[in-house]
Amino acid sequence: MSENTVNRQAIDPITAQVLRGALENVAVEMGYKLARMSYSSIIRESEDFGCALLDAEGQQLCESTTSTPLQSGPIPGYMRGIKKIMAKRGDVFRPGDVIMHNSPYYGASHQPDVGFFIPVFYQDELIGFSCTTAHHLDLGALTPGSCGIVDAVDAYAEGLQFNAIKVYEEGRRNEMIWRLLKDNVRASDMVVGDMEAQIAACRIGADRYIEIVENYGLETVLAASEDLMNYSERMMRNEIAKLADGTYRAEGYIDGFLDSPDPEKKDLKLCIAMTIDGSNVTVDLTGTSPQVSDRPINMPLEGTVDVAVYFTLRSILLDSEVFGHIPQNSGLMRPIKIIAPVGTLVNPTFPAPTIARFCPGNMVADTLMHALAQVVPRQVSAGIGNLNVVAYSGLKNEQYWVYMDIMEGSYGGRFEKDGMDAVDTLYANTRNNPIEDIESHYPLRVKRYELLDKAAAAGKFRGGIGSVREVEFLEDGGFSVEGDGQKYKPWGFAGGNDGTPGQLLMYSSDGKETSLPSKIPHLRAKKGNSLKLIGPCGGGYGNPRERDPEAVLSDVLDGYISAQSAERDYGVVIADRRIDWDATARSRS
């Protein structure tokens, strides 16, 4: 910690809040402009990016509200990794530098999430960093697209690795790096264009940060930053301290590779032991399955697992509906300690591949929420339906097109609320990509996109419903998939029913159906082939027989459940689209 963070001047709360707004507006502006400048739909439409300002020590001061937790959350870890690498090299930050970084063993979330960092200098002093991260649709990996590379045997098979590379050095553009990128990346115009948009957004953030310092003075800005981090830490500690001391445990499972003959590659266990001790919480993942050394479902501890833990605790304990706006900064993480044994899924050793860490990481968050349910049952949902990520690709006039589609999941039921239908869950927060955007940019047709019929898990508050999406190839191409949740159902809570698993189906042009596992390496597709994804449904919350009969009738009329389910699970008898109250009373008694 620098002298600025120790003995920092006191600041009045009004000035601190004014500066909070100023800093957050910088990050928001960075996010909006990055989305507007980007070429790919994954950034422009899905908003799979992050923007933040850091202080000179690498502590996060603010982040863009339009970014996803899995993009903004790891940014301080990126910076810690960059500093470690540069220290080993004997390198330093200089004005005009732009650093590119994506190493999952030095803080990055996974290789496709490339970060760009600009050191911010004021009167020859390093005062912070302006940062962006974003998912890129190809980095020259084993197969087209930067997801679904589920047969990568090590980190080298996952694409280009950038370990704190200066793409601009003291203001001079390193042309050879950019040539290397263009020569080794499919759809290079789009990918490089997105990267340049990230750099432009970083420069906007750096300029705005300097303007704030010039207006208020460096010492005032630094004092406000530390005050805001202390405030966020204090709020988190206050809520942790309200919880009963003790250790709360939960286990979860991920599919892994269900079609593999190797038992070490499937039915993989996640273990959580969450210990509350005063205003501190320790999350111990001891007991989690060993890493899979030649398949990419391992999760970087710093960049994925830590974000899953921090975000779950922050969102459940400091719900914005209850507490309003709380500054999102590094202070929130100070009360939390994570233990993750080396060589496991949650703390792999290099060069174990990590590119498909998304769905397993979401299940870490889900399992932690299951442990939290024992101490704050009214602040959690039942088990979530996980997401799927599909990379569609093809060649046209000797040029690759690549499209990444995020198939949303669903939430379980919640206290006094039904589960949310067809949404990204937990640390995923991307937007739905409009059908019009897909069909206007790629040789694909979305044949079907709707909520599942009669699939909601029963509960006093029903589980959220997954969606079904079918996409047809209008030209020859290919696809790959990374997903999960075909075997293990989302957990029901407090008497609610478990949810339903997902499915993946492929259809030939003559209608022949083929069932596929949740993880598919690149597979060729012919014109007229289609891929159908059926999303999982979240678990139910509470005893179904305590659900308001009128709500059950509404669910039947809306097609969320069947009349048979209404009687079997809820004890509500429906005839001629009306409740038979006498029969319902007999059934429920």
C-alpha positions in Angstrom: 0.0 0.0 0.0 1.4 3.4 -0.9 1.8 6.4 1.3 -1.3 7.9 -0.3 -3.5 5.1 1.1 -1.9 5.3 4.6 -2.3 8.8 6.3 -4.6 10.0 3.6 -6.4 13.3 4.3 -9.9 13.2 5.8 -12.7 14.2 3.4 -16.3 15.2 4.0 -19.0 12.8 2.9 -20.6 15.2 0.5 -17.4 15.8 -1.5 -16.8 12.0 -1.5 -20.2 11.4 -3.0 -19.7 14.1 -5.6 -16.5 12.4 -6.6 -18.2 9.0 -6.6 -20.6 10.3 -9.2 -17.9 11.8 -11.2 -15.8 8.6 -11.3 -18.8 6.4 -12.0 -19.9 8.6 -14.9 -16.4 8.2 -16.4 -16.8 4.4 -16.4 -20.4 4.6 -17.7 -19.2 6.8 -20.6 -16.4 4.4 -21.4 -19.0 1.6 -21.5 -21.4 3.3 -23.8 -18.7 4.5 -26.2 -17.1 1.1 -26.3 -20.4 -0.5 -27.2 -21.1 2.1 -29.9 -17.6 1.8 -31.4 -17.4 -2.0 -31.5 -17.9 -4.2 -34.6 -19.0 -7.5 -33.0 -22.5 -8.3 -31.7 -21.0 -9.9 -28.5 -19.8 -6.4 -27.4 -22.3 -4.2 -29.3 -25.5 -6.1 -28.5 -24.7 -8.6 -25.7 -22.5 -6.1 -23.8 -19.9 -8.7 -22.8 -17.3 -6.2 -21.8 -16.1 -4.3 -18.7 -14.8 -0.8 -18.1 -13.2 0.4 -14.9 -10.8 2.9 -13.3 -8.1 1.7 -10.9 -5.9 3.6 -8.5 -2.1 3.4 -8.7 -2.1 0.3 -6.4 -4.6 -1.5 -8.7 -7.6 -1.1 -6.5 -10.9 -0.7 -8.4 -12.5 2.7 -8.0 -15.6 2.3 -10.2 -17.0 0.3 -13.1 -19.4 0.6 -16.0 -23.0 -0.2 -15.1 -23.5 -1.7 -18.5 -20.8 -4.3 -18.1 -21.0 -7.8 -16.9 -19.6 -9.0 -13.5 -17.4 -11.5 -15.2 -15.8 -8.7 -17.2 -15.5 -5.9 -14.7 -14.9 -8.0 -11.7 -11.6 -9.5 -12.7 -10.0 -6.2 -13.8 -8.0 -5.7 -10.5 -6.7 -9.2 -11.0 -5.6 -8.5 -14.5 -3.6 -5.5 -13.1 -2.0 -7.7 -10.4 -1.0 -10.1 -13.1 0.4 -7.4 -15.3 2.5 -6.0 -12.4 3.9 -9.4 -11.6 5.0 -10.0 -15.2 6.4 -6.5 -15.7 8.4 -6.8 -12.4 9.9 -10.1 -13.6 10.9 -8.4 -16.8 12.3 -5.3 -15.1 9.8 -3.2 -17.0 7.8 -0.1 -15.8 4.8 1.9 -16.8 5.4 5.0 -18.9 3.2 7.7 -20.3 1.7 6.7 -23.7 1.9 2.9 -22.9 -1.1 0.7 -23.8 -0.8 -2.9 -22.3 -2.7 -5.9 -23.7 -3.3 -8.9 -21.4 -5.3 -12.1 -21.4 -3.4 -14.7 -19.3 -5.8 -16.7 -17.1 -2.8 -17.6 -14.9 -2.1 -13.9 -14.3 -5.5 -12.6 -13.4 -7.5 -12.8 -16.6 -10.9 -14.6 -16.7 -10.0 -16.7 -19.8 -8.0 -16.1 -22.9 -10.8 -14.6 -25.1 -11.4 -11.9 -22.6 -8.6 -9.5 -23.6 -7.9 -6.5 -21.4 -6.3 -3.2 -22.4 -4.8 -0.9 -19.8 -3.6 2.6 -20.0 -1.5 4.0 -17.1 -2.7 7.5 -16.2 0.0 10.1 -15.2 -0.5 13.5 -13.7 2.4 15.8 -13.3 4.8 12.9 -13.9 3.2 10.7 -11.2 1.4 7.5 -11.9 -2.1 8.0 -10.4 -4.1 5.1 -11.8 -5.2 3.0 -14.8 -8.0 3.2 -17.3 -9.1 -0.3 -18.3 -11.4 -2.2 -20.5 -12.0 -6.0 -21.0 -14.1 -7.6 -23.7 -14.8 -11.0 -25.2 -13.3 -11.5 -28.6 -14.8 -13.8 -31.2 -11.6 -15.4 -32.3 -8.0 -15.5 -31.1 -6.6 -18.0 -33.6 -7.4 -21.1 -31.5 -7.9 -24.7 -32.5 -11.2 -24.1 -34.2 -13.2 -21.0 -35.3 -14.8 -18.9 -32.5 -13.6 -18.3 -29.0 -16.0 -20.6 -27.2 -16.8 -24.2 -27.7 -13.1 -25.1 -27.9 -13.9 -27.9 -25.5 -11.3 -30.3 -26.9 -8.3 -28.0 -26.2 -5.6 -30.1 -24.5 -3.7 -27.2 -23.0 -3.6 -23.4 -22.8 -1.6 -23.2 -26.0 -4.5 -24.8 -28.0 -6.9 -22.1 -26.8 -5.5 -19.3 -28.9 -3.0 -16.5 -28.7 -1.6 -15.6 -25.3 -0.8 -12.0 -24.4 1.2 -11.6 -21.2 1.3 -7.9 -20.5 2.2 -6.9 -24.1 2.8 -3.2 -24.8 0.9 -2.6 -28.1 1.7 1.1 -27.7 5.0 2.0 -26.1 5.4 5.6 -24.9 2.9 6.6 -27.6 4.4 4.6 -30.4 2.3 1.9 -32.0 4.0 -1.5 -32.1 3.1 -2.4 -35.7 4.5 -5.9 -35.5 2.1 -6.9 -32.7 -0.8 -5.8 -34.8 0.4 -7.6 -37.9 0.8 -10.7 -35.8 -2.8 -10.4 -34.6 -4.2 -9.9 -38.1 -2.2 -12.8 -39.5 -3.4 -15.3 -36.8 -7.0 -14.3 -36.1 -10.0 -15.3 -38.1 -12.4 -12.4 -38.9 -9.4 -10.2 -38.1 -11.1 -6.9 -39.2 -13.8 -7.4 -36.6 -11.5 -8.6 -33.8 -8.9 -5.9 -34.4 -11.6 -3.3 -34.7 -13.0 -4.3 -31.4 -9.6 -4.1 -29.8 -9.0 -0.6 -31.2 -12.4 0.4 -29.8 -11.3 -0.8 -26.4 -8.2 1.3 -26.5 -10.2 4.3 -27.6 -12.5 3.8 -24.6 -9.5 3.5 -22.3 -8.2 6.8 -23.6 -11.5 8.5 -22.9 -11.4 7.1 -19.4 -7.8 8.4 -18.8 -8.7 11.9 -20.1 -11.8 12.1 -18.0 -9.9 10.9 -14.9 -7.2 13.6 -15.4 -10.0 16.2 -15.8 -11.4 15.2 -12.4 -8.0 15.4 -10.8 -7.4 18.8 -12.3 -10.8 20.1 -11.0 -10.6 18.7 -7.5 -6.9 18.1 -6.8 -5.1 14.8 -6.6 -5.1 14.6 -2.8 -8.9 15.2 -2.7 -9.6 12.5 -5.3 -7.3 10.0 -3.6 -9.0 10.7 -0.2 -12.4 10.4 -1.7 -11.5 7.1 -3.4 -10.2 5.6 -0.1 -13.3 6.9 1.8 -15.6 5.2 -0.8 -13.7 1.9 -0.6 -13.9 2.1 3.2 -17.6 2.8 3.0 -18.2 -0.2 0.7 -16.1 -2.4 3.0 -18.0 -1.2 6.1 -21.4 -1.9 4.5 -20.3 -5.5 3.5 -18.9 -6.1 7.0 -22.1 -4.8 8.7 -24.2 -7.4 6.8 -21.8 -10.3 7.4 -21.8 -9.5 11.1 -25.6 -9.9 11.2 -25.2 -13.6 10.2 -24.9 -16.3 12.7 -21.3 -17.5 13.1 -20.7 -21.0 11.9 -19.8 -23.1 8.9 -22.4 -23.7 6.2 -21.7 -26.4 3.5 -23.1 -27.3 0.1 -22.1 -29.5 -2.8 -22.9 -29.1 -6.5 -22.1 -31.0 -9.7 -21.3 -30.2 -13.2 -21.8 -32.5 -16.2 -18.3 -32.4 -17.5 -18.0 -34.5 -20.6 -20.9 -36.9 -20.3 -19.9 -38.7 -23.5 -16.4 -39.4 -22.3 -15.4 -43.0 -21.3 -13.0 -41.4 -18.7 -14.8 -41.1 -15.3 -12.3 -38.3 -14.3 -13.8 -36.0 -17.0 -17.5 -36.1 -15.9 -19.7 -35.8 -12.9 -17.4 -33.3 -11.3 -18.0 -32.1 -7.8 -17.9 -28.6 -6.4 -17.6 -28.3 -2.6 -18.3 -25.1 -0.5 -17.7 -24.6 3.2 -18.6 -21.0 4.0 -17.5 -19.9 7.5 -18.9 -16.8 9.1 -16.7 -15.3 11.8 -17.8 -11.9 13.0 -17.5 -9.5 10.0 -15.3 -11.9 8.0 -16.3 -14.7 5.7 -14.1 -17.5 4.4 -15.2 -19.6 1.4 -13.3 -22.9 1.4 -13.5 -25.0 -1.8 -11.6 -28.0 -0.4 -13.1 -31.3 -1.7 -13.7 -30.0 -5.2 -12.8 -32.4 -8.0 -9.2 -32.4 -9.3 -8.4 -30.4 -12.4 -9.0 -31.9 -15.8 -5.6 -31.4 -17.2 -6.5 -31.9 -20.9 -9.9 -30.4 -21.2 -10.8 -26.7 -20.7 -13.4 -26.7 -18.0 -10.9 -25.7 -15.3 -11.5 -22.3 -13.7 -8.8 -19.7 -12.9 -8.9 -18.9 -9.2 -8.2 -15.2 -9.8 -10.4 -14.1 -12.7 -13.3 -16.6 -12.5 -13.7 -18.3 -9.1 -13.0 -15.2 -7.0 -15.5 -13.2 -9.1 -18.2 -15.9 -8.6 -17.6 -15.8 -4.9 -17.4 -12.0 -4.5 -20.4 -11.3 -6.8 -22.7 -13.8 -5.1 -22.0 -12.5 -1.6 -22.2 -8.9 -2.7 -25.5 -9.3 -4.6 -27.2 -11.4 -1.9 -26.1 -9.5 1.2 -26.3 -6.0 -0.3 -29.3 -6.2 -2.5 -29.7 -2.9 -4.3 -33.5 -3.0 -3.7 -32.8 -2.8 0.0 -29.6 -0.7 0.2 -29.8 1.4 -2.9 -26.6 2.3 -4.7 -23.4 1.1 -3.1 -20.1 2.0 -4.8 -18.7 -1.0 -6.6 -15.1 -1.0 -5.7 -12.3 -3.1 -4.1 -13.5 -2.3 -0.6 -16.3 -4.9 -1.0 -13.9 -7.7 -1.3 -11.8 -7.0 1.8 -13.9 -9.0 4.2 -13.8 -12.1 2.0 -11.1 -14.9 2.0 -11.1 -17.8 -0.5 -9.3 -21.1 0.0 -8.9 -23.2 -3.1 -6.5 -26.2 -3.2 -4.0 -26.1 -6.0 -4.5 -28.6 -8.7 -8.3 -28.6 -8.5 -11.0 -27.4 -10.9 -11.1 -24.1 -8.9 -7.3 -23.5 -8.9 -5.6 -25.3 -11.8 -2.0 -25.3 -12.6 -0.5 -24.1 -15.9 -0.9 -25.1 -18.7 -4.3 -26.7 -17.9 -6.9 -25.2 -20.3 -9.5 -22.9 -19.0 -11.4 -21.5 -22.0 -14.7 -23.2 -21.1 -14.7 -22.0 -17.5 -18.0 -20.1 -17.8 -20.6 -22.7 -17.0 -18.6 -24.3 -14.2 -18.0 -20.9 -12.7 -21.7 -20.2 -12.6 -22.2 -23.4 -10.7 -19.6 -22.3 -8.1 -21.8 -19.2 -7.6 -24.9 -21.5 -7.5 -23.4 -23.8 -4.9 -22.3 -20.9 -2.8 -25.9 -19.6 -2.9 -27.0 -23.0 -1.7 -24.7 -22.7 1.3 -26.0 -19.1 1.9 -29.6 -20.4 1.8 -29.0 -22.0 5.2 -28.3 -18.6 6.8 -30.3 -16.2 4.7 -33.1 -18.3 3.2 -35.2 -15.2 2.3 -32.4 -13.6 0.2 -31.6 -16.4 -2.2 -33.3 -18.2 -5.1 -33.6 -21.9 -5.6 -31.2 -23.5 -8.0 -30.5 -21.8 -11.3 -30.7 -23.1 -14.8 -27.3 -22.7 -16.4 -26.4 -21.1 -19.7 -25.1 -22.4 -23.0 -22.7 -20.7 -25.4 -22.6 -21.5 -29.1 -20.0 -20.4 -31.7 -21.4 -20.5 -35.2 -19.0 -20.0 -38.0 -18.3 -20.4 -41.7 -16.4 -19.3 -44.7 -17.6 -16.8 -47.3 -15.4 -15.6 -50.2 -12.4 -16.9 -48.3 -13.2 -14.9 -45.3 -14.5 -16.3 -41.9 -17.6 -15.1 -40.3 -18.0 -15.9 -36.6 -21.0 -15.4 -34.4 -21.3 -16.2 -30.6 -24.7 -16.8 -29.2 -25.3 -16.9 -25.4 -28.4 -19.0 -24.6 -29.8 -17.6 -21.4 -30.8 -19.7 -18.3 -33.4 -19.2 -15.6 -33.6 -18.5 -11.9 -35.2 -20.6 -9.2 -38.1 -19.3 -7.2 -37.5 -16.7 -4.5 -39.1 -15.7 -1.2 -42.4 -14.1 -2.2 -41.5 -14.1 -5.9 -41.5 -16.6 -8.8 -38.2 -17.4 -10.6 -37.2 -15.2 -13.5 -37.7 -16.7 -16.9 -35.1 -16.9 -19.7 -32.4 -14.6 -18.3 -28.7 -14.7 -17.7 -28.1 -15.9 -14.1 -25.7 -15.0 -11.2 -22.4 -13.7 -12.5 -23.6 -13.7 -16.1 -25.3 -10.5 -17.1 -25.2 -10.2 -20.9 -28.1 -9.0 -23.0 -30.2 -11.0 -25.4 -29.0 -10.7 -29.0 -32.0 -9.6 -31.2 -33.0 -12.0 -33.9 -33.0 -9.2 -36.4 -29.3 -8.5 -35.7 -28.4 -12.2 -36.1 -30.3 -12.7 -39.4 -29.0 -9.4 -40.9 -25.4 -10.1 -40.3 -25.0 -13.9 -40.6 -26.2 -16.7 -42.9 -28.5 -18.0 -40.0 -32.2 -18.1 -39.5 -33.8 -18.3 -36.1 -36.7 -20.7 -36.6 -38.0 -20.8 -33.1 -37.4 -18.7 -29.9 -39.9 -19.0 -27.1 -40.4 -20.0 -23.5 -40.8 -23.7 -22.8 -44.3 -25.0 -22.4 -45.6 -26.6 -19.2 -42.1 -26.8 -17.7 -42.0 -24.6 -14.5 -40.8 -26.4 -11.4 -43.4 -26.6 -8.7 -43.1 -24.5 -5.5 -45.0 -22.0 -3.4 -43.0 -19.7 -5.8 -42.5 -21.5 -9.0 -39.1 -21.9 -10.7 -38.2 -19.8 -13.7 -38.7 -21.2 -17.2 -36.0 -21.8 -19.7 -36.3 -21.0 -23.4 -36.1 -23.0 -26.6 -34.1 -21.7 -29.6 -33.7 -23.3 -32.9 -31.2 -21.8 -35.4 -30.9 -23.0 -39.1 -27.8 -22.7 -41.3 -28.6 -21.0 -44.6 -25.2 -21.9 -45.9 -22.6 -24.6 -45.0 -20.8 -23.8 -41.8 -20.1 -25.2 -38.4 -20.7 -24.8 -34.7 -19.2 -25.7 -31.3 -20.9 -25.6 -27.9 -19.9 -25.2 -24.3 -22.7 -25.7 -21.9 -23.8 -27.7 -18.8 -26.9 -28.8 -16.9 -28.0 -31.8 -19.0 -27.7 -34.3 -16.1 -28.0 -32.4 -12.8 -31.2 -30.6 -12.1 -31.4 -27.2 -10.5 -32.1 -27.7 -6.8 -35.5 -27.0 -5.3 -35.5 -25.2 -1.9 -37.7 -25.5 1.2 -40.0 -28.2 -0.2 -39.9 -26.9 -3.8 -39.4 -29.3 -6.7 -36.1 -29.6 -8.5 -36.0 -27.9 -11.9 -35.5 -29.6 -15.3 -32.2 -30.2 -17.2 -31.4 -28.8 -20.6 -31.1 -30.5 -24.0 -29.2 -30.0 -27.2 -30.6 -31.4 -30.5 -29.4 -31.3 -34.1 -31.7 -31.7 -37.1 -30.7 -32.6 -40.6 -32.4 -31.0 -43.6 -34.7 -34.0 -43.8 -35.7 -33.7 -40.2 -33.6 -36.5 -38.6 -33.0 -35.7 -34.9 -29.6 -36.3 -33.1 -29.2 -35.7 -29.4 -25.9 -34.1 -28.4 -24.1 -33.7 -25.1 -23.6 -30.3 -23.5 -20.1 -29.8 -24.8 -19.4 -30.1 -28.5 -16.1 -29.5 -30.3 -16.4 -28.0 -33.8 -18.9 -29.9 -35.9 -19.6 -29.3 -39.5 -23.1 -28.3 -40.5 -24.7 -28.4 -43.9 -27.1 -25.9 -45.4 -30.5 -26.7 -43.9 -29.2 -28.3 -40.7 -30.5 -26.7 -37.5 -29.5 -26.7 -33.9 -32.1 -26.6 -31.1 -31.2 -25.6 -27.6 -33.6 -26.3 -24.8 -32.8 -24.4 -21.7 -33.0 -25.8 -18.1 -35.7 -24.5 -15.7 -34.9 -23.2 -12.2 -35.9 -25.0 -9.0 -39.1 -24.3 -7.1 -39.1 -22.4 -3.7 -41.4 -23.6 -0.9 -44.1 -26.2 -0.5 -46.2 -26.2 -3.8 -49.4 -26.9 -1.9 -49.1 -23.5 -0.2 -49.2 -21.6 -3.5 -52.2 -19.4 -4.1 -54.7 -21.5 -6.2 -55.5 -18.4 -8.3 -51.7 -18.2 -9.2 -51.8 -21.9 -10.1 -54.8 -21.3 -12.4 -52.9 -18.4 -14.0 -49.9 -20.6 -14.6 -52.1 -23.3 -16.3 -53.8 -20.7 -18.5 -50.4 -19.2 -19.4 -49.0 -22.6 -20.4 -46.4 -22.5 -17.6 -47.7 -25.8 -16.1 -50.2 -28.4 -17.2 -53.6 -29.0 -15.5 -52.2 -32.5 -14.5 -49.2 -30.8 -12.7 -51.6 -28.4 -11.0 -53.5 -31.3 -9.4 -50.5 -33.6 -8.8 -48.0 -31.0 -7.5 -50.2 -28.2 -6.2 -53.4 -30.0 -5.2 -55.4 -27.6 -7.3 -58.1 -29.2 -9.4 -58.9 -27.3 -12.6 -61.9 -28.0 -14.8 -63.2 -26.0 -17.8 -60.4 -23.4 -17.1 -61.8 -22.8 -13.6 -60.8 -23.9 -10.1 -62.9 -26.6 -8.6 -62.8 -25.3 -5.1 -64.4 -28.3 -3.4 -62.1 -30.8 -5.1 -59.1 -28.6 -4.4 -60.0 -28.5 -0.7 -60.2 -32.3 -0.6 -57.0 -32.7 -2.5 -55.0 -30.2 -0.3 -56.4 -31.7 2.9 
